């Protein structure tokens, strides 16, 4: 009997084929990277301790790689991030091992980090790991600036409940309320 597979397994091959054939123009990649840096800096500005840690790493370059995507970031004297200058040599390279975006999404929904191969400075890797573990985007605060405190709190509460339900579903633990499995009584 054949082992059942995900109904979305065809997407893995599709992502691979598209990524190997279609490359966005350099200007688009550069613009997307700039937008990502702006977002990361917005999140970092909400965490003073994270900025203090980055100040201690100023000028150090970290390269992130996943499949055909690569980005080099440098810590600034202000405790923020910027795109590293062309030709900058990274002191730390972080390569996401999981090739499938679906596997990464699945592990993220379970609350796990994707598998990463680390090459370079161990101390800098520890600082990056601290940032990943402790810095979170305060979506509710940003939403409150747009729609007000009470509606933002309500929307965030609903989103937290939905996220918890999706995490529970993705973990596949039967017998827990809302997991869709049979419960033992």
N, C-alpha and C positions, 0 to 999 in steps of 0.2 A: 504494500500500500504506500502511495506517495505521501511524503510529509507535506502538510498544508503550508502554504506560504502566504505572506501578506498580500492582500489584493492590490497594494500599492508598490509591489516589488518592481514592476515595470518602470516606475519612476526613477529608480536608481540608475538603470541603464540609459534612460532618457537624459538625465542630468549629465552623465558621463559623455554621451554622444554630443550633446549641445555644447558642453564646456570645451571639448576638444576641437570642435569645428567653428564655433562662433566666438570670436574674441571681441569685446567691446573696444571702441577706439580709446587711445591713450588719454585723451582729454576727458572722456566720460569716467574712466577709472580714477583719474586724478581728482575729479570733482566729487565722486562718491567717497573717496578717501578723506577729502577735506570735510565733507558733511559728517562722516563718522567721527573725525577728530573733534568737530564742534560739539557733537552730541556727548562724546566721552568727557570733554572739558566741562560741559554743562553739569553732568552727573558728578564729576570730581569737585566742582565748586560747592556742592552741597555737603561735602565731607572734608572739613578742615584738616583732620588727621591724615587723610589720604594725600592732601596737597603737601603737608609737611614731609611726609615720606618721599614724595616725588622730588621735593626740593633737594633732598640728600642724594638723589640719583641724577641730578641735572647733567645734561650732556650725554647721558648713556643711551645707547640705541638698542631697541628690542625689535626683532622681526617676527611677525606672525605669518604663518603659512597654513593654508588649507586648500588642497587640490591645486587649482590653477590660480588661486588668489593669494597675493602676498602684500604685506604692508609693513613698512618700517616706521617706528615711532621713536621720538626722542623726548626725554623729560626736559622741561624748560626751567629756568631759574624761578619762575612764578609758581612752580608746583603743578603745572598743567602738562599737556602733551602737544606735540606738533609733529608734522611729517618730517622724517629725517631727510637731510639733504641728499641729493643724488650721489651715489658712490659711498655713502657712510657705511662703515663696517659695523655690523651688529655685535654687541657683546653677549647677547642672548637670542637664541632662535627657538620659538615655540611652534611646533608643527602638530596640527590636529591630525591624529591618526585615522579616525573614522572618516571614510570617504563618503559615506551615504548621508545626505542631509536628513533623511528620515530617521536614521539611527541616532544622529545627534539630537534631533527634536525629541525622540522617544526617551533618550537618557536624560535630557534636560527636564522633560515633564515628570520623570521619576525623581528629580531633584539631584541627579548625578552630574558631575562635570564630564565633558567629553575627554577621551583618552588623548593625552598630549605627550609628544616626545620633546624632551628638553635638551638643548645643546648650548653650552656656554656657562656663564658665571652663575654659580649656585646661589650666592647671596642676592643677586638681582632677581633670580627666579623666585626666591622666597618673598621678596618684596612684591613682585607681580602677583604671586599666589595670595598674599595678604589682601591686595587690592580686589582680586576676584572674590575672595571670601567675605569681605567687609563692606564694599561699596555697592550700594543699591540705588537705583533711580527712584526718587520719590514722586511717582506718577500722580498721586493724590494732590500733592502740593502744587504741581504744575497745572493740573486740571482745575484746582481751586482758583487759580489766577484767571482762568477763562470763564468758568461757569459759577463760581462762588463756592464757599466752604461746605455748606450742607449738601448741595447736589453732588459735589465731588466726593464727599465722604460716603454718600449712598452708592454712587457708581463704583467706588473703590471696594466697598463692602461686598457688593454683588460680584465684582470681578474676582475678589479673593475666594469667595465660595465656589465660583465656577472653576477657578484654577485648582482649588483643592479637590474638587470632584474629578477633574481631568487627570490630575496626578494620581489619584486613587485608582481610576480606571486604567491608566497607563501602567501602574505597578502590577496590575493583574492579580491582586490579592482577593480571592473569593472569600465569601463569608463575612465581609465587612459591609456595613450599611452603604447602599448606593453603588456597590461594586458590580452588581448584576449577577453575582454568583449566589449559590444556595448558602444560607446561613445555618449554622449548627445551633440547635436550641437545647 
